[in-house]
Amino acid sequence: MSDQRPLAADEVLDVVDEHDRVTGQAPRGEVYARRLRHRCVFVQARDARGRIFVHRRTAEKLVFPSLYDMFVGGVLDAGESYDAAALREAEEELGVSGLPAPTPLFRFLYETADHSWWSAVYEVRCDLPVRPQPEEVAWHAFLFEEELEARLDDWEWVPDGREAYARLRDFRRAAAQGRG
Protein backbone atom coordinates (compact mmCIF):
# COMPACT_ATOMS: atom_id res chain seq x y z
CA MET A 1 0.00 0.00 0.00
CA SER A 2 1.31 3.46 -0.86
CA ASP A 3 2.32 5.92 1.84
CA GLN A 4 0.13 8.46 0.00
CA ARG A 5 -3.04 6.52 0.79
CA PRO A 6 -4.95 7.79 3.87
CA LEU A 7 -5.38 5.69 6.97
CA ALA A 8 -8.32 3.31 6.64
CA ALA A 9 -10.54 5.22 9.09
CA ASP A 10 -9.83 8.48 7.23
CA GLU A 11 -10.68 7.24 3.72
CA VAL A 12 -13.69 9.09 2.31
CA LEU A 13 -16.55 6.87 1.15
CA ASP A 14 -19.75 7.55 -0.73
CA VAL A 15 -22.85 7.20 1.43
CA VAL A 16 -25.76 5.66 -0.52
CA ASP A 17 -29.49 5.11 -0.08
CA GLU A 18 -31.50 1.90 -0.25
CA HIS A 19 -31.42 2.13 -4.08
CA ASP A 20 -27.60 2.51 -4.19
CA ARG A 21 -27.75 6.21 -5.11
CA VAL A 22 -25.08 8.49 -3.63
CA THR A 23 -26.51 10.82 -0.99
CA GLY A 24 -23.26 12.17 0.51
CA GLN A 25 -19.74 11.37 1.64
CA ALA A 26 -18.09 10.69 4.99
CA PRO A 27 -14.83 9.28 6.40
CA ARG A 28 -14.82 5.49 6.79
CA GLY A 29 -14.59 5.70 10.59
CA GLU A 30 -17.73 7.85 10.72
CA VAL A 31 -19.51 5.61 8.18
CA TYR A 32 -18.90 2.58 10.43
CA ALA A 33 -19.64 4.38 13.71
CA ARG A 34 -22.96 5.77 12.43
CA ARG A 35 -23.89 2.67 10.37
CA LEU A 36 -24.15 4.68 7.17
CA ARG A 37 -24.91 2.65 4.05
CA HIS A 38 -21.97 2.52 1.63
CA ARG A 39 -20.55 0.31 -1.14
CA CYS A 40 -18.37 -2.80 -1.07
CA VAL A 41 -16.99 -5.36 -3.55
CA PHE A 42 -16.48 -9.10 -3.08
CA VAL A 43 -14.16 -10.84 -5.55
CA GLN A 44 -13.85 -14.61 -5.60
CA ALA A 45 -10.34 -15.34 -6.90
CA ARG A 46 -9.59 -18.77 -8.34
CA ASP A 47 -6.26 -20.15 -9.50
CA ALA A 48 -5.61 -22.15 -12.70
CA ARG A 49 -6.71 -25.35 -10.90
CA GLY A 50 -10.07 -23.79 -9.95
CA ARG A 51 -9.19 -23.45 -6.27
CA ILE A 52 -10.58 -20.50 -4.31
CA PHE A 53 -8.31 -18.02 -2.52
CA VAL A 54 -9.21 -18.18 1.20
CA HIS A 55 -7.62 -16.05 3.89
CA ARG A 56 -7.81 -14.95 7.50
CA ARG A 57 -8.02 -11.21 8.02
CA THR A 58 -5.51 -9.47 10.25
CA ALA A 59 -6.41 -8.54 13.82
CA GLU A 60 -6.00 -4.85 12.88
CA LYS A 61 -8.92 -4.76 10.42
CA LEU A 62 -11.66 -2.25 11.31
CA VAL A 63 -14.45 -4.71 10.49
CA PHE A 64 -14.46 -8.46 11.21
CA PRO A 65 -10.83 -8.71 12.43
CA SER A 66 -9.17 -12.14 12.49
CA LEU A 67 -12.05 -13.89 10.69
CA TYR A 68 -11.78 -16.07 7.59
CA ASP A 69 -12.97 -14.93 4.17
CA MET A 70 -13.46 -16.59 0.80
CA PHE A 71 -13.42 -13.27 -1.04
CA VAL A 72 -10.96 -10.46 -1.48
CA GLY A 73 -12.39 -7.00 -1.70
CA GLY A 74 -13.38 -4.03 0.34
CA VAL A 75 -15.08 -0.67 0.30
CA LEU A 76 -15.27 1.68 -2.65
CA ASP A 77 -13.56 5.04 -2.37
CA ALA A 78 -15.72 8.11 -2.96
CA GLY A 79 -16.49 8.41 -6.67
CA GLU A 80 -15.01 4.98 -7.50
CA SER A 81 -16.92 2.51 -9.68
CA TYR A 82 -17.62 -1.03 -8.56
CA ASP A 83 -15.54 -2.39 -11.47
CA ALA A 84 -12.52 -0.22 -10.64
CA ALA A 85 -12.75 -1.12 -6.95
CA ALA A 86 -12.99 -4.84 -7.72
CA LEU A 87 -9.75 -4.77 -9.72
CA ARG A 88 -7.95 -2.46 -7.26
CA GLU A 89 -8.95 -4.48 -4.19
CA ALA A 90 -8.18 -7.85 -5.82
CA GLU A 91 -4.72 -6.73 -6.91
CA GLU A 92 -3.97 -5.09 -3.55
CA GLU A 93 -5.07 -8.01 -1.37
CA LEU A 94 -3.56 -10.69 -3.59
CA GLY A 95 -0.37 -8.65 -4.02
CA VAL A 96 -0.34 -8.91 -7.80
CA SER A 97 -0.58 -6.60 -10.79
CA GLY A 98 -1.93 -7.34 -14.23
CA LEU A 99 -5.05 -9.28 -13.24
CA PRO A 100 -7.78 -9.45 -15.86
CA ALA A 101 -10.81 -7.32 -15.07
CA PRO A 102 -12.99 -9.21 -12.58
CA THR A 103 -16.33 -10.36 -14.01
CA PRO A 104 -19.37 -8.77 -12.31
CA LEU A 105 -22.02 -11.30 -11.26
CA PHE A 106 -24.69 -9.61 -9.13
CA ARG A 107 -25.34 -7.06 -6.37
CA PHE A 108 -27.21 -7.28 -3.08
CA LEU A 109 -27.88 -5.13 -0.04
CA TYR A 110 -26.20 -6.48 3.11
CA GLU A 111 -27.89 -5.19 6.26
CA THR A 112 -27.64 -6.16 9.91
CA ALA A 113 -28.18 -4.26 13.14
CA ASP A 114 -24.56 -3.08 12.93
CA HIS A 115 -23.76 -2.87 9.19
CA SER A 116 -25.28 -1.72 5.92
CA TRP A 117 -23.67 -1.81 2.49
CA TRP A 118 -24.41 -2.47 -1.14
CA SER A 119 -22.35 -5.45 -2.20
CA ALA A 120 -21.17 -6.23 -5.74
CA VAL A 121 -19.96 -9.81 -6.25
CA TYR A 122 -17.30 -10.60 -8.85
CA GLU A 123 -15.06 -13.46 -9.89
CA VAL A 124 -11.54 -13.43 -11.34
CA ARG A 125 -8.96 -15.99 -12.33
CA CYS A 126 -5.53 -15.37 -10.85
CA ASP A 127 -2.74 -17.35 -12.51
CA LEU A 128 -0.06 -15.11 -10.97
CA PRO A 129 1.90 -16.00 -7.84
CA VAL A 130 0.17 -14.20 -4.96
CA ARG A 131 1.93 -12.09 -2.33
CA PRO A 132 -0.95 -11.02 -0.07
CA GLN A 133 -0.72 -7.70 1.78
CA PRO A 134 0.49 -8.41 5.31
CA GLU A 135 -1.67 -5.50 6.56
CA GLU A 136 -4.77 -7.23 5.20
CA VAL A 137 -4.05 -10.98 5.21
CA ALA A 138 -2.72 -12.96 8.20
CA TRP A 139 -2.92 -16.41 6.50
CA HIS A 140 -3.96 -17.66 3.08
CA ALA A 141 -4.34 -20.76 0.90
CA PHE A 142 -6.07 -21.84 -2.29
CA LEU A 143 -8.75 -24.43 -1.47
CA PHE A 144 -10.92 -26.56 -3.70
CA GLU A 145 -14.60 -25.73 -3.25
CA GLU A 146 -15.18 -29.03 -1.41
CA GLU A 147 -12.40 -28.13 1.06
CA LEU A 148 -13.93 -24.69 1.62
CA GLU A 149 -17.39 -26.20 2.11
CA ALA A 150 -15.97 -28.67 4.67
CA ARG A 151 -14.67 -25.73 6.73
CA LEU A 152 -17.81 -23.57 6.66
CA ASP A 153 -18.96 -24.82 10.06
CA ASP A 154 -15.48 -25.17 11.59
CA TRP A 155 -13.90 -21.78 10.91
CA GLU A 156 -15.27 -18.38 11.94
CA TRP A 157 -16.10 -16.60 8.67
CA VAL A 158 -16.89 -12.96 8.01
CA PRO A 159 -20.70 -12.77 8.03
CA ASP A 160 -21.01 -10.65 4.89
CA GLY A 161 -18.73 -13.06 3.02
CA ARG A 162 -20.83 -16.02 4.20
CA GLU A 163 -23.93 -14.31 2.86
CA ALA A 164 -22.22 -13.41 -0.43
CA TYR A 165 -20.98 -17.01 -0.76
CA ALA A 166 -24.48 -18.43 -0.17
CA ARG A 167 -25.92 -16.03 -2.74
CA LEU A 168 -23.16 -16.94 -5.20
CA ARG A 169 -23.95 -20.66 -4.84
CA ASP A 170 -27.65 -19.89 -5.49
CA PHE A 171 -26.70 -17.67 -8.46
CA ARG A 172 -24.59 -20.45 -9.99
CA ARG A 173 -27.29 -23.09 -9.40
CA ALA A 174 -29.87 -20.90 -11.11
CA ALA A 175 -27.50 -20.23 -14.03
CA ALA A 176 -26.78 -23.96 -14.38
CA GLN A 177 -30.54 -24.61 -14.52
CA GLY A 178 -30.97 -21.98 -17.22
CA ARG A 179 -32.53 -19.34 -14.98
CA GLY A 180 -29.45 -17.11 -14.69
N, C-alpha and C positions, 0 to 999 in steps of 0.2 A: 504494500500500500504506500502511496506517495506521502511525503511529509506535508505536501500542500493540501491534502484532503483534511477537512475538519474532523474533530473528534466525533464519534458516533452520536452522542447526545446532542451535539450542536448542528448536525446536518439538517438542512431545511427540507421538509417534505410537503407535498401537496396534501391538503385535507379535502376529502371528497364526500359527496352525499350518498344516499342509498342507491342512486342510479349511476354511481362512479363519475359524477361531474365535479370538477374542481370548484370548491367554495372558498378556499383560502390557503394559507401556508403557515407553518409553524415549525420550530425546531423539534427534532425527533424526541428529545427528552420530554418536552411539553405534550407532544402528540401521545406518547405512552402514558404520561401521568394523568392526562385528562380523558383518555380513551377516545381520542379523535380518530375517525375513520380515515384510512390512508390506503396506499397501494403497495402490493408485494408481488414478487415473482417466485415461482417454484420451478426448478429445472431438474428433470430426471436425467442424469448423465449415465450413459452406458458405454462400456468399452467394446472393442471389436468382437469379443466373445459373447456379448449381450448381457454381461454382468452390470449390476447397478452400483454406482458409487454411493457408499453409505459412510457416514461419519458421526463422530460425537463432537458436539459443540464445546468450545472452551468455557471454562467457569466464569470468564469475564464478560460473556455476552449479556446484553441488556435484557433480552427476552429469551426464556427457556435455556438458561445456562446449563451446561454439562449433560444435556439430553441428546439422544441419537436422532439422526435425520436421514431420510432417503432421498432428499432433494438438496441441491445447492440453490442459493438465491438470496433474496433479501428485499429491502424496501426500495422503492423508486425515489430518486432525488426529485426535487421540485422541477417540473417542466420536462422530465424524462419520460420517454415512451416505454411501454411494457417491453417491446422488442429490444430496445437498446439496453434496458436494465437486465433483461435475461442474459444477453451476451456478456455484458460487463460483469455481472455477479458470477456467472459460470466461470469465466476466465479468471477472475480474482480468487474465488474459493478453490478452484482446482489448481491454480498456479500455472496456467498455460496461456499461450497467446496463439491466435490463428484458428480458433474453433470455428466450425461452420455456424451460421445463424441458427439458434435453437428454433424448433418448429412449435408454433403456438397450437395448443389443443383446445382449451376451454378456460372460462373464468367462473369464479363463484365468490360469494360474499361470505367471509368467515367472521362469525360474531359469537362472542361469549360474554359473560359478565365483566371480564377484564380487558378484552381485545376486540377490535373491529377493523378489518381490512378487506379490500377487494384483492382477490388472488387470481393471478394468471398462471396457468400450468403449461409448461413447455417440456419438450424432450430434445436431447442432443446426443450425438455420438462423439465420444472423445477417444481418439486413437493415439493421442499424445501421452507421453509420460507425465503423470500428475505430480505436482509439488504444492500441496495444499498450504494455504496461508496459516502459519502457526497462531496468528491472532484470532482466527476463526475456527480452526479445526484441530482438536486435541488428538484424534485417532481417526483412521480411515481404512477402508478396504473396498474392493469390488466384490459383490456377492451375487450369485445367481438368484433369480427371483424366489426359488424354492427355499434357499437359505435365508433370505430376508423374511419371507413368510413365517418360517420356523422360529424366528426371533421376535415376531410382533408382540407376543405375550410375555416374553422374557426380559426384554430391554425396555427402558423408559424412553419413549419417543416423544418428540415435540408434538403437541396436540394438533396444531394446524397442518403439519406434515402428514400425520395419520389421517386426518380428514381428506387432504388432497390426494393421498395414496388410495383411499377407499373410493373416492370419486373417479380417479384415474382408472382403477380396475373396472368400475361400472361403465365408464366411457369406452374402454377397450372391448368389453363384453358386448355392448350395444353396437359398436362398429363391426365386430366380428359377425354379429347376427344381422347385419345390413340395416341397422337403425341409426348409424352414426352420422 
